[in-house]
């Protein structure tokens, strides 16, 4: 079952960076906020807000302070509370130990909307008392409050301050962070994985016939280079295992040739009976299997340089060799030549084995009747039989190693695979189809190869 592909590395980094940067930003802003660097939890404005709702007028219209929960809590929390309250007519009330320098400010600065006094960075004047003046509206009308006492900010003001800090500071920084991550991350990822593009191209070329290929680590980050080295180690182990497997097949095939040959000689000395014919056919299959194993091992190595050869001569020789197997099995074997006898560049032994495998396949699966026709044309070798044929859905799979149309068939499952390897070795291909009688038609097409040469050049 095919595994699901993971999420894009780019978007994984973007998501994780956004989460990390957001957490860091909000953590820093939270620490600064609750330390008072971004918001004053105690301020003179808090005192003014607590007092303004307590100011009212008595029956004669004079200003007075009525006892409210806010004012009571403020007096209890700030024993040194002082303030001066003035209305628009100049009426004034005060409470607490007002510093002398602030006693007449409200009278000389009537109508001031707001002002702050004593706040300075001058070292010589930093010890002077501070005060805050604001004009506010109260139950007594418009009044001016001057105080130097810092009161605790109400929870609503704290919450409002927290929202303002997020909107004015956190949100702009967050927008800059998001834009930076969205723009920078794709560039960083593209640069980081650029070094593996060549390794990806090399990996696409790895094939069973291209052993020894290794992926390059040049230009790749160390984290990815370690993965590539692990893949290269795995490829090395696979190559070693494949070589051991090939050596085993070759050694086993070589060891089998002698006892099979001896068995064939002994069977040939037996009286001519139906059992002897069956034994001859069985020994022929063993011989074919042994030769197929040797051919697979030989094709895995560098084959000798191709030489000019005649497909017609090749067909005559193979048909002559296979006739003793076809006739006792109930078939007629016919060689049909089409067109001129063009020579091609190729390996005679390999192509002879391919044609023999096609004829053997027809003998095994042709139904034990009819004629096996071998057609030779320029660049074409074709074998047709009168058997049940090959289902269309199986016509590609029959060339896979050890694949059989019938699980209990007497074939080895290697012959047609070997045929495909030989055809591809010569720059051609092999295909399965239906013959005119409905049987199987197997065609080796070497015409598309550039190996074909004219008779004049072949001579």
Secondary structure, DSSP 8 states (H G I E B T S, - for coil): --------HHHHHHHHHHHHHHHHHHHHHHHHHHHTSS--SEEHHHHHHHHHTTEEE-TTS-EEE---HHHHHHHHH-TT--EEEEETTS-EEEES---GGGTTHHHHSTT-SEEEES----GGGTTS--EEEEEEEETTEEEEEEE---EE--HHHHHHHHHHHIIIIIHHHHHHHHHHHHHHHHHHHHHHHGGGHHHHHHHHT--TTSTT-----TT--HHHHHHHHHHHHHHHHHHHHHHHHHHHHHHHHHHHHHHHHHHHHHHHTS-S-HHHHHHHHHHHHHHHHHHHHHHHHHHTS-----EEEEHHHHHHHHHHHHHHHHHHTT-EEEEEE-S---EEEE-HHHHHHHHHHHHHHHHHHSTT-SEEEEEEETTEEEEE-SSS---GGGTTGGGSTT--SSTT-SS-S-HHHHHHHHHHHTT-EEEEEE-TTSSEEEEEE-TTSTTB--HHHH-
